[in-house]
Amino acid sequence: MTSSDAEFAAARFDWEEGLRRMSVDTSASRDLRNELADAVMDELRRRLGITFTIADLTRAYRTSSDWYFELAGRFAPGDPDAWDPAIALDAGFARMARLATDAPGRGRG
């Protein structure tokens, strides 16, 4: 199964919204959510390697619910409020999208 431009556009919207929500988050869980977003990036590096494309990332997003809540529970067991995937998961994916080999504006002249 391939990732379509429409699927990537929808995922990218979610990812960027997660970053936006992270930037305006004033809750007590903000720092932990930020650390959880970093843990998402670490998990994606483990799953995808250091060289990946937007399509690879979009496919990983499609199945992220299979592993995200287990990761969140291990990483922040005492603060389930920090687990909100619309913030921590999506922010982690947004950060990774900027590192994709075919990220918009990366290495293209």
C-alpha positions in Angstrom: 0.0 0.0 0.0 1.4 3.4 -0.9 1.0 6.7 0.7 -0.9 9.2 -1.5 -0.4 12.9 -1.6 -3.8 13.4 0.0 -2.9 11.0 2.9 0.4 12.9 3.4 -1.4 16.2 3.4 -3.9 15.1 6.0 -1.2 13.6 8.2 1.0 16.7 7.8 -1.9 18.9 8.9 -2.3 16.7 12.0 1.5 16.8 12.7 1.7 20.6 12.3 -1.4 21.0 14.5 0.3 18.9 17.1 3.4 21.2 17.1 1.1 24.2 17.3 -0.8 22.7 20.3 2.5 21.9 21.9 3.7 25.5 21.6 0.5 26.9 23.3 0.2 24.2 25.9 0.4 25.7 29.4 -0.7 22.6 31.3 1.3 20.9 34.0 2.0 18.1 31.5 3.7 20.3 28.9 7.3 19.4 29.7 6.4 15.7 29.8 4.5 15.9 26.5 7.6 17.5 25.0 9.7 14.7 26.3 7.2 12.2 25.0 7.4 13.8 21.5 11.1 13.2 21.7 10.5 9.6 22.7 8.2 9.3 19.6 11.1 10.5 17.5 13.4 7.9 19.0 10.9 5.2 18.3 10.5 6.3 14.7 14.3 6.3 14.3 14.3 2.7 15.6 11.5 1.7 13.2 12.6 3.7 10.1 16.3 4.2 10.5 18.1 7.5 9.9 17.3 7.6 6.2 13.5 7.8 5.4 11.1 9.5 3.2 7.8 11.3 3.8 6.0 8.2 2.4 7.8 6.0 5.0 6.8 8.4 7.8 3.2 8.5 6.5 3.0 4.7 6.6 4.4 4.7 10.1 1.8 7.2 11.2 -0.9 5.0 9.8 0.0 2.3 12.3 1.2 4.5 15.2 -1.8 3.6 17.3 -0.4 0.1 17.5 2.6 1.2 19.5 2.1 4.8 20.8 0.0 4.2 23.9 2.4 1.4 25.0 5.3 3.9 24.6 3.4 6.6 26.4 2.5 4.3 29.3 6.2 3.3 29.7 7.5 6.8 29.3 5.0 8.7 31.5 3.2 6.1 33.6 2.2 8.6 36.3 0.8 11.2 34.0 -1.8 9.9 31.5 -2.8 13.5 30.8 0.5 13.9 29.0 -0.4 11.1 26.5 -2.7 13.1 24.2 -1.6 11.8 20.8 -3.0 14.9 19.1 -0.2 16.8 20.8 2.8 14.5 21.7 2.5 11.9 18.9 1.7 14.4 16.2 4.5 16.8 17.4 7.0 14.0 17.3 6.0 13.1 13.7 6.1 16.8 12.7 9.7 17.0 14.0 10.6 13.8 12.1 9.0 15.0 8.9 11.5 17.8 8.8 14.3 15.2 8.7 12.9 13.1 5.8 15.2 12.9 2.8 12.5 14.4 0.7 11.2 16.9 3.2 9.9 20.1 1.5 12.8 22.5 1.2 15.4 20.0 2.2 18.3 19.7 -0.2 16.3 20.7 -3.3 17.5 23.5 -5.3 
